[in-house]
Amino acid sequence: MQKKDANRARRPSLRDILARRIETGDLQPGSQLASERELSEECGMTRVTVREALQQLETEGLVYRMNRRGWFVAARRLDYDPVEDAGFMRNVSRQGRTPKTETLLKEKLQASPWLASHLGVRVGTAVFRLQRRRCIDERPVLIEDIFLIAQRYPGLLKADLDGSLSEVLAQRYGVRTHRSRIVLTSTALLGPQADALWVASGTPGLLLTRTARDSHGQVVEFDQEYWRHDVLNIALTTSISGE
């Protein structure tokens, strides 16, 4: 009886089996795993046990789940340096990945007290709002809401915004970001954000809030980015000068 229990204890867990297959390249990034039901039948485990193993791998950033689509092997995380803030399209491309931007909404509205405080304008000032979904290798990774002072960018909503907004602002309006204030906080992806990223409502996320200013200190844009929690690898590059 004790020997049987010892053999059972030495049996690798489903988490270990899948992690090993990912590590060796047997399961490639982007490939879809067998369904929870199929894994349950194949391994002789309950679906609860299978789900726990997959959730552990998801926490470790090795797999990810998309609603009504199943589980997939995750690619390596995207390196992101807030100090450099290179821009999504450029940063993804230079790491050998394929970026994609989809504009979901373009509208003109009046600034609320909350929005006016972030843009440095009066309440009721005309503001453009852009909502975009951004993908890496066809995987949706973030949904963003961008707010800009309408008077500063006439005709912006007619432009093609499925790319680098920074380039559009620089080329069409001569406006460039000189410095940005970035705040990172943990959050939950709810409602529209969760639906746009194909995840269940309540899935952990990362909220990146950015206020970009030009060389004169005027606000270029204010935006909120809702990232999947398992996408970014945040690393800061700093220099230390002696006294």
ZILINQUI-V824006 format. One record per residue. SS is DSSP state (@ for helix, = for strand, . for the rest). PHI is phi as a letter, one per 40 degrees, with the letter a starting at -180 (none if undefined). D_LAST is the distance of its C-alpha to the last C-alpha in Angstrom with 2 decimals. Layout:
# ZILINQUI-V824006
ss=SS phi=PHI d_last=D_LAST
ss=SS phi=PHI d_last=D_LAST
This chain:
# ZILINQUI-V824006
ss=. phi=none d_last=68.47
ss=@ phi=c d_last=65.26
ss=@ phi=c d_last=65.11
ss=@ phi=c d_last=65.54
ss=@ phi=c d_last=62.73
ss=@ phi=c d_last=60.45
ss=@ phi=c d_last=61.25
ss=@ phi=c d_last=60.48
ss=@ phi=c d_last=57.13
ss=@ phi=c d_last=56.22
ss=. phi=c d_last=57.13
ss=. phi=c d_last=54.05
ss=. phi=c d_last=53.34
ss=@ phi=c d_last=53.70
ss=@ phi=d d_last=49.97
ss=@ phi=c d_last=49.49
ss=@ phi=c d_last=52.26
ss=@ phi=c d_last=50.90
ss=@ phi=c d_last=47.28
ss=@ phi=c d_last=48.54
ss=@ phi=c d_last=50.57
ss=@ phi=c d_last=47.57
ss=@ phi=c d_last=45.40
ss=@ phi=c d_last=48.08
ss=. phi=g d_last=48.70
ss=. phi=c d_last=52.19
ss=. phi=b d_last=51.17
ss=. phi=c d_last=49.38
ss=. phi=d d_last=46.89
ss=. phi=g d_last=48.95
ss=. phi=c d_last=52.10
ss== phi=c d_last=54.03
ss=. phi=c d_last=54.79
ss=. phi=c d_last=58.27
ss=. phi=c d_last=59.12
ss=@ phi=d d_last=58.63
ss=@ phi=c d_last=62.40
ss=@ phi=c d_last=62.62
ss=@ phi=c d_last=59.84
ss=@ phi=c d_last=61.57
ss=@ phi=c d_last=64.88
ss=@ phi=c d_last=63.47
ss=@ phi=c d_last=61.49
ss=. phi=g d_last=63.94
ss=. phi=b d_last=61.44
ss=. phi=c d_last=61.67
ss=@ phi=c d_last=59.99
ss=@ phi=c d_last=57.87
ss=@ phi=c d_last=56.48
ss=@ phi=c d_last=55.92
ss=@ phi=c d_last=54.13
ss=@ phi=c d_last=51.83
ss=@ phi=c d_last=50.93
ss=@ phi=c d_last=50.22
ss=@ phi=c d_last=48.13
ss=@ phi=c d_last=46.01
ss=@ phi=c d_last=45.53
ss=@ phi=c d_last=44.67
ss=@ phi=c d_last=41.96
ss=. phi=c d_last=40.53
ss=. phi=g d_last=40.66
ss=. phi=c d_last=43.40
ss== phi=b d_last=46.18
ss== phi=a d_last=46.69
ss== phi=b d_last=49.74
ss== phi=b d_last=51.22
ss=. phi=d d_last=53.94
ss=. phi=g d_last=57.45
ss=. phi=b d_last=56.12
ss== phi=h d_last=55.09
ss== phi=b d_last=52.26
ss== phi=b d_last=50.32
ss== phi=c d_last=47.92
ss=. phi=c d_last=44.39
ss=. phi=c d_last=42.42
ss=. phi=c d_last=38.81
ss=. phi=c d_last=36.44
ss== phi=c d_last=34.80
ss== phi=c d_last=31.07
ss== phi=b d_last=29.38
ss=. phi=b d_last=25.79
ss=. phi=d d_last=25.50
ss=. phi=c d_last=22.33
ss=. phi=c d_last=24.42
ss=. phi=f d_last=27.69
ss=. phi=c d_last=29.82
ss=. phi=g d_last=33.12
ss=@ phi=c d_last=35.81
ss=@ phi=d d_last=38.14
ss=@ phi=c d_last=35.57
ss=@ phi=c d_last=33.66
ss=@ phi=c d_last=36.94
ss=@ phi=c d_last=38.42
ss=@ phi=c d_last=35.61
ss=. phi=c d_last=35.86
ss=. phi=g d_last=39.51
ss=. phi=b d_last=40.98
ss=. phi=b d_last=43.38
ss== phi=c d_last=42.34
ss== phi=a d_last=44.96
ss== phi=b d_last=44.96
ss== phi=b d_last=48.00
ss== phi=c d_last=48.37
ss== phi=c d_last=50.27
ss== phi=a d_last=50.41
ss== phi=b d_last=49.98
ss== phi=a d_last=50.88
ss== phi=b d_last=50.47
ss== phi=a d_last=50.06
ss== phi=b d_last=49.11
ss=. phi=c d_last=45.73
ss=. phi=c d_last=45.92
ss=@ phi=d d_last=43.82
ss=@ phi=c d_last=41.39
ss=@ phi=c d_last=41.15
ss=@ phi=c d_last=41.05
ss=@ phi=c d_last=37.96
ss=@ phi=c d_last=36.11
ss=@ phi=c d_last=37.35
ss=. phi=g d_last=36.99
ss=. phi=b d_last=40.72
ss=. phi=c d_last=43.73
ss=. phi=c d_last=45.82
ss=. phi=g d_last=48.61
ss=. phi=c d_last=46.80
ss== phi=c d_last=48.03
ss== phi=b d_last=45.72
ss== phi=c d_last=46.08
ss== phi=b d_last=45.63
ss== phi=b d_last=45.38
ss== phi=b d_last=45.75
ss== phi=b d_last=45.08
ss== phi=b d_last=45.28
ss== phi=b d_last=43.10
ss== phi=b d_last=44.06
ss== phi=b d_last=42.75
ss=. phi=f d_last=45.59
ss=. phi=g d_last=48.06
ss== phi=c d_last=46.60
ss== phi=c d_last=45.73
ss== phi=b d_last=42.18
ss== phi=a d_last=41.26
ss== phi=b d_last=42.97
ss== phi=b d_last=41.18
ss== phi=b d_last=42.06
ss== phi=b d_last=40.65
ss== phi=b d_last=41.16
ss== phi=b d_last=41.09
ss== phi=c d_last=42.33
ss=@ phi=d d_last=45.78
ss=@ phi=c d_last=46.03
ss=@ phi=c d_last=43.04
ss=. phi=b d_last=44.58
ss=. phi=c d_last=48.36
ss=. phi=g d_last=50.34
ss=@ phi=c d_last=47.54
ss=@ phi=c d_last=49.83
ss=@ phi=c d_last=52.15
ss=. phi=c d_last=49.51
ss=. phi=c d_last=49.13
ss=. phi=b d_last=46.15
ss=. phi=c d_last=46.51
ss=. phi=a d_last=43.43
ss=. phi=c d_last=40.03
ss=@ phi=c d_last=40.01
ss=@ phi=d d_last=36.91
ss=@ phi=c d_last=38.99
ss=@ phi=c d_last=41.91
ss=@ phi=c d_last=39.91
ss=@ phi=c d_last=38.34
ss=@ phi=c d_last=41.63
ss=@ phi=c d_last=44.03
ss=@ phi=b d_last=42.04
ss=. phi=g d_last=39.10
ss=. phi=b d_last=36.71
ss=. phi=b d_last=33.47
ss=. phi=c d_last=30.79
ss=. phi=b d_last=27.41
ss== phi=a d_last=25.65
ss== phi=b d_last=26.93
ss== phi=b d_last=26.49
ss== phi=b d_last=27.66
ss== phi=b d_last=28.80
ss== phi=b d_last=30.21
ss== phi=b d_last=32.75
ss== phi=c d_last=35.55
ss== phi=a d_last=39.03
ss== phi=b d_last=42.65
ss== phi=c d_last=44.49
ss=. phi=b d_last=47.55
ss=@ phi=f d_last=50.54
ss=@ phi=d d_last=49.98
ss=@ phi=c d_last=46.61
ss=@ phi=c d_last=48.20
ss=@ phi=c d_last=51.30
ss=@ phi=c d_last=49.41
ss=. phi=c d_last=47.44
ss=. phi=g d_last=50.60
ss=. phi=b d_last=49.37
ss=. phi=c d_last=50.89
ss=. phi=c d_last=49.96
ss=. phi=g d_last=47.41
ss== phi=c d_last=45.64
ss== phi=d d_last=41.91
ss== phi=a d_last=39.71
ss== phi=b d_last=36.26
ss== phi=b d_last=35.88
ss== phi=b d_last=33.29
ss== phi=b d_last=33.14
ss== phi=b d_last=31.65
ss== phi=b d_last=31.45
ss== phi=c d_last=30.92
ss== phi=b d_last=30.34
ss=. phi=c d_last=30.79
ss=. phi=c d_last=28.72
ss=. phi=c d_last=30.50
ss=. phi=g d_last=29.62
ss=. phi=c d_last=33.20
ss== phi=c d_last=33.99
ss== phi=c d_last=35.15
ss== phi=a d_last=36.31
ss== phi=b d_last=36.03
ss== phi=a d_last=36.97
ss== phi=b d_last=37.45
ss== phi=b d_last=37.65
ss== phi=b d_last=39.53
ss== phi=c d_last=38.76
ss== phi=c d_last=40.65
ss=. phi=c d_last=38.54
ss=. phi=b d_last=38.97
ss=. phi=b d_last=37.86
ss== phi=c d_last=34.08
ss== phi=b d_last=31.42
ss== phi=c d_last=28.22
ss=. phi=b d_last=25.08
ss=. phi=b d_last=21.71
ss=. phi=b d_last=19.66
ss=. phi=b d_last=15.95
ss=. phi=b d_last=12.91
ss=. phi=b d_last=9.51
ss=. phi=b d_last=6.61
ss=. phi=c d_last=3.77
ss=. phi=c d_last=0.00
